[in-house]
Amino acid sequence: MLVNAIGADHLSGIEEETDIYEAFAPHVDTTNISILDFVHVPGKTSGKRPSLKSFQDVQGLIQQGKKRETKIVLRENSWSTNSPIRSQLWPALCAQHHVGKTMLDGFYWDMVNQVFGTTELPDKPIMLPPFVDSTHCLPYHLTRKGRAVADRVVSVLGYACPDITYSPTLYPITSILLHFMSEEECYHCMASLVAPKEKVFITQTKLLYEVTWKTVMQVAKKHAKSSVNYLSSLCNGKKPESIFMDWCWWILGGLPFPHLVRVMDCFFHEGIKVFYRVSLAILILFHKHATASNSELDADTIKNDIDNALPKFCKNIPVSPTKLLRTAFSIRALSSTYISRVFLKTEMLLKSKSLLSGTKQLVRSRSSDNLPTSQSQINVQMMSHTLTIREGAHSPDVRVLSMGVFPIQAIKTKVCDQDTLFTLWSWLPVRITMYQPVLLYTTEEHGCSLTTFYVRVEQHEPTLLMIKTCNNEVFGAYCSSRWYERNLKDDRGQRQAYFGTGETFLFSLYPERAKYPWVGIEGDTGLGHASELFMAADSKMITIGGGEGQAIWMDENIRFGKTDRCQTFNNPPLCASGDFEIRVLEVYGFVGA
């Protein structure tokens, strides 16, 4: 019986005796769940285990917003596979990422009634949403009823989130959650995991699914170089890309359940970067094991079945869950910032070059190569049929734009006319064109002060800066990140000088119209750090773009500025003289973005 003085959620995996399956939900078949296998791994150290943290300990850290401390606890506390802690811990971890209003009790069952007409589980199989990959509907240890419950959760989620178009990992993660909680709790957790914008948990489009494996491959070439070279040498002329395409299934489909559960402890807090690290750890351990003198894996065996070499290795991984995680989190210089940078660069390369298999060639704008290659062009053309201009009662510059069911809020602008505004709108990322712009700051109404600028703008993401000079030149920048990030610190506790992402771009509207995107879209420029100096700011100035010059620089009084060519955007100076005096600065945010 799992009862002693220190509490069930402190048990180590060695102290378990008979009733070891009480932690699992009723719809789990515990027959084949391995609890103690990792204890017998050769070379495992003996001795007294440190006491494990309780749910109350972790909950206290979460409530205090101590994300780093929570991360360390989750990485270091090897709760046993059957620990009851997860029935509380996993919902609490997922709830951190919830976006929007809290779901009321009974909300899920109302949704079930709406979708199926009843809350009773149907006798016939449920037709799953089209975003599900039927070859990876992994049930793990769910019973037949448990699988039906998983089907229903995924179906309701598909109904509630119509934007999900391709998400093969969504079903397996649902199944894993159901091992430790009720159906309703599982739905709430999944709804929280698909909602965040800043942290990725579950990819929801085919493009982003491809971005992940390409990201893993790029990161592995740097941080698991020997392992990648070893695998490449055994590929018999076959490109190693085919191996990395299945990277997430090394984890979700290959690892033994005790290992997978420990990985998920960290994943529900930190996001997909945990999977990245674990996949690199698998590569490193595979290489180490395959090249060991006493290994049963030889080069010929691997060569003959190269596609299944890593999944097979994972199924019989020769290290404990603790050793796997320690290997993953001890990879040096692998920061979240670096992973995010590789991810974004890969995403933008795929978008710009239409590399995603099975998609139609994206239509390029006829006016300039600098215009976006995206569906937004079609959206804007459709919008033109319903575009209206209505003069305001008090100002001739008030314009109301509406796009079908996506109304664009009235824009008061002293910077450009409607036709120019229309061009600028076509350059925005597709998803942003669905939101209403709102004027956050203008020198005409709010004064010329950088302090006021930050107060009104810094928490909004993204923002659109439009400058009109005293010589009537009009230019600006689309800034992908919050200006508040000027205050954030890096992994060493130092304030980061530059921030932002490759979605940032510059533009000129008058006398010439042109868009200047990030140079990284076109591939590896060889410019290194200089190609990623997107945004910088402090109490004295604002800068956009860097490397041998600053594309836009403004002083603390938002009165004077200068513009040069810079390496980040490879732009010419945005006004003829290089130095400019600001007549009007307007900054727009996007409601709901």
C-alpha positions as CSV (number, residue, x, y, z in Angstrom):
1,M,0.0,0.0,0.0
2,L,1.3,3.5,-0.9
3,V,0.9,4.9,2.6
4,N,3.6,6.1,4.9
5,A,4.5,9.1,7.0
6,I,6.0,11.2,4.2
7,G,2.9,11.0,1.9
8,A,2.3,9.3,-1.3
9,D,3.5,12.1,-3.5
10,H,7.0,11.8,-2.0
11,L,7.5,8.1,-2.8
12,S,10.7,7.5,-4.8
13,G,9.9,4.5,-7.0
14,I,11.8,2.1,-4.7
15,E,9.5,2.2,-1.8
16,E,6.4,1.1,-3.7
17,E,5.0,-2.2,-2.8
18,T,1.5,-3.5,-3.8
19,D,-1.2,-1.0,-4.6
20,I,1.0,0.9,-7.0
21,Y,-1.6,2.0,-9.5
22,E,-3.9,4.1,-7.5
23,A,-2.6,7.3,-9.0
24,F,-4.0,6.5,-12.5
25,A,-7.5,7.5,-13.8
26,P,-10.2,4.8,-14.1
27,H,-9.9,4.7,-17.9
28,V,-6.3,3.5,-17.7
29,D,-5.2,-0.2,-18.1
30,T,-2.4,-0.5,-15.6
31,T,-1.5,-4.1,-16.7
32,N,1.6,-3.2,-18.7
33,I,2.6,0.0,-17.0
34,S,6.2,-0.4,-15.9
35,I,7.0,1.4,-12.6
36,L,10.3,0.0,-11.4
37,D,12.4,-0.8,-14.5
38,F,14.5,2.3,-14.3
39,V,15.8,1.3,-10.8
40,H,17.6,-1.7,-12.3
41,V,19.6,0.2,-14.9
42,P,23.2,-0.9,-14.8
43,G,25.5,1.5,-13.1
44,K,22.7,3.2,-11.1
45,T,24.1,4.7,-7.9
46,S,22.8,3.5,-4.6
47,G,22.2,5.4,-1.4
48,K,19.5,7.4,0.2
49,R,17.4,9.4,-2.3
50,P,16.6,13.0,-1.4
51,S,13.0,13.7,-0.4
52,L,10.9,14.9,-3.2
53,K,8.9,18.1,-3.3
54,S,5.1,17.9,-2.7
55,F,2.5,19.5,-4.8
56,Q,2.0,22.2,-2.2
57,D,5.7,23.1,-2.6
58,V,5.4,23.4,-6.4
59,Q,2.1,25.2,-6.2
60,G,3.6,27.8,-3.9
61,L,6.3,28.6,-6.5
62,I,3.8,28.8,-9.3
63,Q,1.5,31.2,-7.3
64,Q,4.5,33.4,-6.5
65,G,5.4,33.6,-10.2
66,K,8.8,31.9,-9.6
67,K,9.1,30.3,-13.0
68,R,12.8,29.6,-12.8
69,E,12.6,27.9,-9.4
70,T,9.6,25.9,-10.6
71,K,11.6,24.8,-13.7
72,I,14.5,23.6,-11.5
73,V,12.1,21.6,-9.2
74,L,10.4,19.9,-12.1
75,R,13.7,19.0,-13.7
76,E,15.3,17.6,-10.5
77,N,12.4,15.8,-8.7
78,S,12.1,12.3,-10.1
79,W,8.5,11.5,-9.0
80,S,7.7,7.9,-9.7
81,T,5.5,7.1,-12.6
82,N,2.6,6.3,-10.4
83,S,2.9,9.3,-8.1
84,P,-0.5,10.9,-7.3
85,I,1.2,14.3,-7.5
86,R,0.5,14.6,-11.2
87,S,-3.3,14.6,-10.8
88,Q,-2.8,18.1,-9.3
89,L,0.5,19.1,-10.7
90,W,-0.2,18.8,-14.4
91,P,-3.5,20.8,-14.3
92,A,-1.7,23.5,-12.3
93,L,1.2,23.7,-14.8
94,C,-1.1,23.9,-17.8
95,A,-3.4,26.5,-16.2
96,Q,-0.4,28.9,-16.1
97,H,-0.6,29.2,-19.8
98,H,-4.4,29.8,-20.1
99,V,-5.3,32.8,-22.2
100,G,-8.7,34.6,-21.9
101,K,-11.5,34.1,-19.4
102,T,-11.4,31.1,-17.0
103,M,-13.8,28.4,-18.2
104,L,-16.7,27.9,-15.9
105,D,-17.6,24.5,-14.4
106,G,-19.6,22.6,-16.8
107,F,-18.4,24.5,-19.8
108,Y,-16.8,21.4,-21.3
109,W,-20.0,19.3,-20.9
110,D,-22.0,22.1,-22.5
111,M,-19.6,21.8,-25.5
112,V,-20.0,18.0,-25.6
113,N,-23.7,18.4,-25.7
114,Q,-23.5,21.0,-28.4
115,V,-21.2,18.8,-30.6
116,F,-22.7,15.3,-29.9
117,G,-26.2,16.0,-28.6
118,T,-25.5,14.0,-25.5
119,T,-22.9,13.5,-22.8
120,E,-23.1,9.7,-23.1
121,L,-20.1,8.1,-24.8
122,P,-21.3,6.9,-28.2
123,D,-21.1,3.2,-29.1
124,K,-19.7,3.9,-32.5
125,P,-16.2,5.3,-33.1
126,I,-16.0,9.1,-33.1
127,M,-14.9,10.7,-36.3
128,L,-11.8,12.7,-35.5
129,P,-11.0,16.2,-36.8
130,P,-9.0,16.3,-40.0
131,F,-6.0,17.8,-38.3
132,V,-5.4,14.5,-36.5
133,D,-2.8,12.1,-38.0
134,S,-4.4,8.7,-37.7
135,T,-1.0,6.9,-37.8
136,H,0.0,8.6,-34.5
137,C,-3.2,8.4,-32.4
138,L,-1.2,6.9,-29.6
139,P,-3.4,5.7,-26.7
140,Y,-0.5,4.5,-24.5
141,H,-2.2,2.6,-21.6
142,L,-5.8,3.9,-22.0
143,T,-8.6,1.4,-22.0
144,R,-11.1,1.2,-24.8
145,K,-13.3,3.6,-22.9
146,G,-10.2,5.8,-22.3
147,R,-9.6,5.9,-26.1
148,A,-13.2,7.0,-26.7
149,V,-12.7,9.7,-24.1
150,A,-9.6,10.9,-25.8
151,D,-11.4,10.9,-29.2
152,R,-14.1,13.1,-27.7
153,V,-11.8,15.6,-26.0
154,V,-9.9,16.0,-29.3
155,S,-13.1,16.4,-31.3
156,V,-14.5,19.1,-29.0
157,L,-11.2,20.9,-29.1
158,G,-11.3,20.8,-32.9
159,Y,-14.8,22.3,-32.8
160,A,-13.7,25.0,-30.4
161,C,-10.5,25.8,-32.2
162,P,-11.3,25.8,-36.0
163,D,-7.9,27.4,-36.7
164,I,-6.1,24.2,-36.0
165,T,-5.3,22.6,-39.4
166,Y,-2.6,20.0,-38.7
167,S,-1.5,18.9,-35.3
168,P,-0.4,15.2,-35.1
169,T,1.0,15.6,-31.5
170,L,-2.3,16.9,-30.1
171,Y,-3.9,13.4,-29.8
172,P,-0.9,11.8,-28.0
173,I,-0.6,14.6,-25.5
174,T,-4.3,14.3,-24.8
175,S,-3.9,10.6,-24.1
176,I,-1.0,11.2,-21.8
177,L,-3.0,13.8,-19.7
178,L,-5.9,11.4,-19.4
179,H,-3.7,8.9,-17.5
180,F,-3.8,11.3,-14.5
181,M,-7.0,13.2,-14.6
182,S,-10.7,13.4,-15.6
183,E,-12.0,14.1,-19.1
184,E,-13.0,17.6,-18.2
185,E,-9.7,18.5,-16.6
186,C,-7.9,17.1,-19.6
187,Y,-9.9,19.4,-21.9
188,H,-9.1,22.4,-19.8
189,C,-5.4,21.5,-19.9
190,M,-5.4,21.0,-23.7
191,A,-7.3,24.3,-24.3
192,S,-4.6,26.1,-22.2
193,L,-1.8,24.4,-24.2
194,V,-3.1,25.4,-27.7
195,A,-3.8,29.0,-26.7
196,P,-0.5,30.6,-25.9
197,K,1.2,32.9,-28.4
198,E,4.5,33.5,-26.8
199,K,5.4,29.9,-25.9
200,V,4.8,27.0,-28.2
201,F,3.5,23.7,-26.8
202,I,1.6,22.1,-29.7
203,T,2.1,23.0,-33.4
204,Q,-1.2,23.6,-35.1
205,T,-0.3,23.9,-38.8
206,K,1.6,21.8,-41.3
207,L,4.1,24.6,-41.8
208,L,4.9,24.9,-38.1
209,Y,5.2,21.1,-37.8
210,E,7.8,21.2,-40.6
211,V,9.5,24.2,-38.9
212,T,10.0,22.1,-35.7
213,W,11.9,19.2,-37.3
214,K,14.0,21.6,-39.4
215,T,14.8,23.5,-36.2
216,V,15.8,20.3,-34.4
217,M,18.1,19.4,-37.3
218,Q,19.7,22.9,-37.3
219,V,20.2,22.9,-33.5
220,A,21.5,19.4,-33.5
221,K,24.1,20.2,-36.2
222,K,25.6,22.7,-33.7
223,H,24.9,21.1,-30.3
224,A,25.1,17.4,-31.1
225,K,27.5,17.7,-34.1
226,S,29.3,14.3,-33.5
227,S,26.0,12.4,-33.3
228,V,24.6,14.0,-36.5
229,N,27.9,13.3,-38.4
230,Y,27.8,9.7,-37.2
231,L,24.2,9.3,-38.4
232,S,24.9,11.0,-41.7
233,S,27.8,8.6,-42.3
234,L,25.4,5.7,-42.1
235,C,22.7,7.0,-44.3
236,N,24.0,5.3,-47.5
237,G,23.6,8.4,-49.6
238,K,20.2,9.1,-48.1
239,K,19.6,12.6,-46.8
240,P,19.6,12.7,-43.0
241,E,16.5,15.0,-43.2
242,S,14.3,11.9,-43.4
243,I,15.5,10.9,-39.9
244,F,14.7,14.2,-38.3
245,M,11.2,14.4,-39.8
246,D,10.2,11.9,-37.1
247,W,12.0,13.6,-34.2
248,C,9.0,14.2,-32.0
249,W,8.0,10.5,-32.3
250,W,11.4,9.5,-30.8
251,I,9.9,11.0,-27.6
252,L,6.1,10.5,-27.9
253,G,6.2,7.2,-29.7
254,G,9.6,5.7,-28.6
255,L,10.4,6.4,-25.0
256,P,9.2,4.0,-22.3
257,F,6.3,5.4,-20.4
258,P,8.2,6.2,-17.2
259,H,10.7,8.3,-19.2
260,L,7.9,10.0,-21.2
261,V,6.0,11.0,-18.0
262,R,9.1,12.7,-16.6
263,V,9.7,14.5,-19.8
264,M,6.1,15.7,-19.7
265,D,6.6,17.1,-16.1
266,C,9.0,19.6,-17.6
267,F,7.1,20.1,-20.9
268,F,3.9,21.3,-19.3
269,H,5.9,24.1,-17.7
270,E,8.5,25.0,-20.3
271,G,7.0,24.1,-23.6
272,I,8.4,22.5,-26.8
273,K,11.9,23.5,-26.0
274,V,11.9,20.5,-23.6
275,F,11.3,18.2,-26.5
276,Y,14.1,19.9,-28.5
277,R,16.5,19.3,-25.6
278,V,15.4,15.7,-25.1
279,S,15.7,14.9,-28.8
280,L,19.3,16.1,-28.7
281,A,19.9,14.1,-25.6
282,I,18.6,11.0,-27.4
283,L,21.0,11.7,-30.3
284,I,23.9,12.1,-28.0
285,L,23.1,8.9,-26.0
286,F,22.5,6.9,-29.2
287,H,25.9,7.9,-30.6
288,K,27.6,7.1,-27.3
289,H,25.9,3.7,-27.0
290,A,26.4,2.8,-30.7
291,T,30.1,3.5,-30.6
292,A,30.8,1.8,-27.2
293,S,33.0,-1.2,-27.4
294,N,30.5,-3.5,-25.8
295,S,27.5,-2.2,-27.7
296,E,25.0,-4.6,-29.4
297,L,24.5,-1.9,-32.0
298,D,26.9,-2.0,-34.9
299,A,27.2,0.2,-37.9
300,D,25.8,-2.4,-40.3
301,T,22.7,-3.0,-38.2
302,I,22.0,0.7,-38.0
303,K,22.7,1.1,-41.8
304,N,20.2,-1.6,-42.7
305,D,17.4,0.1,-40.8
306,I,18.5,3.7,-40.5
307,D,14.9,5.1,-40.4
308,N,14.0,3.0,-37.3
309,A,17.4,3.1,-35.6
310,L,16.5,6.0,-33.2
311,P,12.9,4.9,-32.4
312,K,14.2,1.4,-31.6
313,F,17.0,2.8,-29.4
314,C,14.4,4.9,-27.5
315,K,12.2,1.9,-26.8
316,N,15.0,0.2,-24.9
317,I,16.9,3.3,-23.9
318,P,19.7,2.2,-21.5
319,V,19.5,5.1,-19.1
320,S,17.0,6.1,-16.4
321,P,14.6,9.0,-16.8
322,T,16.8,11.1,-14.5
323,K,19.9,10.5,-16.6
324,L,17.9,11.3,-19.8
325,L,16.8,14.7,-18.4
326,R,20.2,15.5,-17.0
327,T,21.8,14.9,-20.4
328,A,19.1,17.1,-22.0
329,F,19.4,20.0,-19.6
330,S,23.2,19.9,-19.4
331,I,23.8,20.7,-23.1
332,R,25.7,24.0,-22.8
333,A,25.0,27.2,-24.6
334,L,21.6,26.0,-25.8
335,S,19.5,29.0,-24.7
336,S,15.8,29.5,-25.3
337,T,16.7,32.7,-27.2
338,Y,18.9,30.8,-29.6
339,I,16.2,28.1,-30.2
340,S,13.6,30.8,-30.8
341,R,15.9,32.5,-33.3
342,V,16.5,29.3,-35.2
343,F,12.7,28.5,-35.1
344,L,11.7,32.0,-36.4
345,K,14.4,32.0,-39.1
346,T,13.3,28.6,-40.3
347,E,9.6,29.6,-40.3
348,M,10.3,32.7,-42.3
349,L,12.5,30.8,-44.8
350,L,9.7,28.3,-45.4
351,K,7.1,31.0,-45.8
352,S,9.2,33.1,-48.2
353,K,10.3,30.2,-50.4
354,S,7.2,28.1,-50.3
355,L,9.1,25.0,-49.3
356,L,6.3,23.3,-47.5
357,S,5.4,20.2,-49.4
358,G,1.8,20.0,-50.8
359,T,1.1,23.8,-50.7
360,K,0.3,25.9,-53.7
361,Q,2.9,28.4,-54.9
362,L,2.4,31.6,-53.0
363,V,1.5,34.7,-55.1
364,R,4.1,37.4,-55.1
365,S,3.1,41.0,-55.3
366,R,3.6,42.5,-58.8
367,S,4.8,45.9,-57.5
368,S,8.0,44.9,-55.7
369,D,10.1,41.9,-54.5
370,N,9.9,43.5,-51.1
371,L,6.2,43.0,-50.8
372,P,5.0,40.0,-48.7
373,T,4.6,36.6,-50.3
374,S,1.4,35.6,-48.5
375,Q,-2.3,35.1,-48.5
376,S,-2.6,38.7,-47.2
377,Q,-2.3,40.0,-50.8
378,I,-5.5,38.1,-51.6
379,N,-7.1,39.3,-48.4
380,V,-6.3,42.9,-49.2
381,Q,-7.7,42.5,-52.8
382,M,-10.9,41.1,-51.3
383,M,-11.0,44.0,-48.8
384,S,-10.8,46.6,-51.6
385,H,-14.4,45.7,-52.7
386,T,-15.8,46.8,-49.3
387,L,-13.2,49.5,-48.5
388,T,-14.9,52.7,-47.6
389,I,-13.6,56.2,-46.7
390,R,-15.8,58.2,-44.4
391,E,-14.8,61.8,-43.4
392,G,-14.9,62.4,-39.7
393,A,-17.1,65.1,-38.2
394,H,-14.2,67.0,-36.7
395,S,-11.2,65.9,-38.8
396,P,-10.8,65.3,-42.5
397,D,-8.1,62.7,-41.6
398,V,-10.4,60.3,-39.9
399,R,-10.8,57.2,-42.1
400,V,-12.8,54.1,-41.5
401,L,-11.7,50.9,-43.2
402,S,-13.7,47.7,-43.1
403,M,-12.8,44.3,-44.4
404,G,-15.9,42.0,-44.5
405,V,-16.3,40.6,-41.0
406,F,-12.9,42.0,-39.9
407,P,-13.5,45.8,-39.4
408,I,-10.4,47.9,-39.1
409,Q,-10.9,50.6,-36.5
410,A,-11.1,54.2,-37.6
411,I,-7.6,55.5,-38.1
412,K,-6.8,59.1,-37.3
413,T,-3.5,59.8,-39.1
414,K,-1.6,62.9,-39.8
415,V,1.1,60.9,-41.5
416,C,-0.3,59.4,-44.8
417,D,-3.3,59.2,-47.0
418,Q,-5.7,56.3,-47.5
419,D,-4.0,54.8,-50.5
420,T,-0.6,54.8,-48.8
421,L,-2.2,53.3,-45.7
422,F,-3.7,50.6,-47.9
423,T,-0.2,49.7,-49.2
424,L,1.2,49.5,-45.7
425,W,-1.6,47.2,-44.6
426,S,-0.7,44.8,-47.4
427,W,2.8,44.5,-45.9
428,L,1.7,43.3,-42.5
429,P,1.9,39.6,-41.5
430,V,-1.3,37.8,-42.4
431,R,-2.5,37.1,-38.9
432,I,-2.2,40.8,-38.0
433,T,-4.5,41.9,-40.8
434,M,-7.3,40.2,-38.9
435,Y,-7.0,42.6,-35.9
436,Q,-8.1,46.2,-35.5
437,P,-5.4,48.8,-35.3
438,V,-5.6,51.3,-32.4
439,L,-3.7,54.5,-32.0
440,L,-1.5,54.1,-28.9
441,Y,0.7,57.2,-29.1
442,T,1.0,60.3,-31.2
443,T,3.2,63.3,-30.6
444,E,0.2,65.6,-31.6
445,E,-1.9,64.4,-28.6
446,H,0.5,62.9,-26.1
447,G,3.5,65.2,-26.3
448,C,7.1,64.6,-27.3
449,S,8.4,62.4,-24.5
450,L,10.1,59.0,-24.6
451,T,8.7,58.4,-21.0
452,T,5.1,58.9,-22.3
453,F,5.9,56.7,-25.3
454,Y,6.9,53.8,-23.1
455,V,3.9,54.2,-20.7
456,R,1.5,54.1,-23.6
457,V,3.2,51.6,-25.9
458,E,5.6,49.2,-24.1
459,Q,3.2,46.4,-23.3
460,H,1.8,46.1,-26.8
461,E,3.0,43.5,-29.3
462,P,3.3,44.1,-32.2
463,T,3.4,47.8,-32.9
464,L,3.6,49.9,-36.0
465,L,5.7,53.1,-35.9
466,M,5.0,55.8,-38.6
467,I,7.2,58.9,-38.8
468,K,6.5,62.1,-40.8
469,T,9.5,64.4,-41.0
470,C,9.5,68.2,-41.4
471,N,10.5,67.6,-45.0
472,N,7.3,65.5,-45.4
473,E,9.2,62.2,-45.8
474,V,7.2,59.2,-44.4
475,F,8.7,56.0,-43.1
476,G,8.7,53.7,-40.2
477,A,8.9,50.2,-38.9
478,Y,6.7,47.2,-37.9
479,C,8.1,46.1,-34.5
480,S,7.4,42.4,-33.7
481,S,8.2,42.5,-29.9
482,R,7.1,44.6,-26.9
483,W,9.2,47.6,-26.1
484,Y,9.1,46.5,-22.5
485,E,11.7,43.8,-23.5
486,R,14.3,46.5,-23.1
487,N,14.1,45.8,-19.4
488,L,14.4,42.0,-19.6
489,K,17.6,40.3,-18.6
490,D,19.5,37.4,-20.4
491,D,20.5,34.1,-18.9
492,R,23.5,35.8,-17.1
493,G,21.3,38.5,-15.5
494,Q,22.4,41.3,-17.9
495,R,20.0,43.6,-19.7
496,Q,19.9,42.6,-23.3
497,A,20.9,45.4,-25.6
498,Y,18.8,44.3,-28.6
499,F,15.6,42.3,-28.8
500,G,12.9,41.5,-31.3
501,T,12.4,38.9,-34.0
502,G,12.9,38.6,-37.8
503,E,9.3,39.5,-38.4
504,T,10.3,43.1,-37.8
505,F,10.6,45.2,-41.0
506,L,11.2,48.7,-42.2
507,F,9.2,50.6,-44.7
508,S,9.3,53.9,-46.7
509,L,6.0,55.4,-47.9
510,Y,7.0,58.8,-49.3
511,P,8.6,59.9,-51.5
512,E,9.2,56.2,-52.4
513,R,7.2,53.1,-51.3
514,A,9.3,50.1,-50.3
515,K,9.5,47.4,-47.7
516,Y,12.8,46.3,-46.2
517,P,12.4,42.9,-44.5
518,W,15.0,41.1,-42.3
519,V,18.0,39.9,-44.3
520,G,17.7,36.5,-42.7
521,I,14.6,35.7,-44.7
522,E,16.8,35.1,-47.7
523,G,19.0,32.6,-45.9
524,D,22.3,32.6,-43.9
525,T,23.8,36.0,-44.7
526,G,27.1,35.4,-42.9
527,L,26.7,38.7,-41.0
528,G,26.4,36.9,-37.7
529,H,25.1,39.1,-34.8
530,A,24.9,42.2,-37.0
531,S,22.0,40.6,-38.9
532,E,19.8,40.3,-35.8
533,L,19.9,43.8,-34.2
534,F,16.2,44.4,-34.5
535,M,15.1,46.7,-31.7
536,A,16.9,48.5,-28.8
537,A,15.8,51.2,-26.4
538,D,16.7,52.9,-23.1
539,S,15.7,56.1,-21.3
540,K,17.7,58.2,-23.9
541,M,16.8,56.8,-27.3
542,I,15.0,54.2,-29.5
543,T,16.8,52.3,-32.2
544,I,15.6,49.9,-35.0
545,G,18.1,48.0,-37.0
546,G,21.9,47.9,-36.5
547,G,25.2,46.8,-37.9
548,E,27.4,49.5,-39.5
549,G,24.6,52.0,-38.9
550,Q,21.1,52.4,-37.4
551,A,18.1,52.2,-39.7
552,I,16.0,54.5,-37.4
553,W,17.3,56.3,-34.3
554,M,15.2,58.8,-32.3
555,D,16.2,60.9,-29.3
556,E,14.6,61.1,-25.9
557,N,12.5,64.1,-26.9
558,I,11.2,62.4,-30.0
559,R,12.2,65.5,-32.0
560,F,15.4,64.6,-33.9
561,G,16.5,61.4,-35.5
562,K,18.9,59.9,-38.0
563,T,18.7,57.0,-40.5
564,D,21.5,55.0,-42.1
565,R,22.0,51.8,-44.0
566,C,22.1,48.8,-41.6
567,Q,23.0,45.2,-41.9
568,T,19.9,43.9,-40.2
569,F,17.6,45.0,-43.0
570,N,20.1,46.0,-45.8
571,N,18.1,49.2,-46.3
572,P,19.2,52.6,-47.7
573,P,18.8,55.6,-45.5
574,L,15.0,56.2,-45.2
575,C,15.3,59.9,-45.9
576,A,17.6,61.8,-48.3
577,S,19.6,63.8,-45.7
578,G,20.1,61.0,-43.2
579,D,19.2,63.3,-40.4
580,F,15.6,64.3,-39.8
581,E,13.4,66.4,-37.6
582,I,10.1,64.7,-36.5
583,R,6.9,66.5,-37.4
584,V,4.6,63.6,-36.3
585,L,5.2,60.2,-34.7
586,E,2.3,57.8,-34.6
587,V,2.4,54.3,-33.0
588,Y,-0.4,51.8,-33.5
589,G,-1.2,48.6,-31.7
590,F,-3.6,45.8,-32.7
591,V,-6.5,44.9,-30.5
592,G,-6.5,41.2,-29.6
593,A,-3.1,40.4,-31.1
